[in-house]
């Protein structure tokens, strides 16, 4: 069986196949208690940040994964926001 992080990432990639970046970091040594998800997609263009987060959370709820996660940090950016962020590092 794959880890919770792997299952979350798989569902998010299916929802955002055009994502320029889609990655997850499990900071809980595999149990999925603390996940950091980054999704970069132009489908977020014009969408408020809170709606982006809720859209991803609702997807995970529909797939029965959200209840297994103790803490989820979501970074949901458009491609242009991502490029600006990378340029500032």
C-alpha positions, 0 to 999 in steps of 0.5 A, a space after each residue: 500500500 502506498 503512503 498517505 502522501 503518495 495517495 494525496 499527490 496522486 489525486 491532486 495530480 489527477 485533478 491538476 494535470 496541467 500543473 507546472 509543479 505538484 509536489 508533497 513533503 511528508 514531515 511525519 516520517 511516513 504516517 501523513 500526520 504533517 504534509 506540505 503540498 505545493 500545486 502550481 497551476 494556471 487554473 488558479 488564475 483569478 481564484 482567491 487563495 482561500 478558494 484554492 485551498 478549499 478546492 483542494 481540501 474538498 477534493 481530498 474530502 471527496 476521496 476520503 483522504 482528508 480525515 487521515 491528515 492531521 496537518 496540511 499546509 497548502 501552497 496553491 499558486 499560479 505559474 506567474 506567482 510561482 515564477 516570482 517566488 522563485 525569482 525572489 529566492 
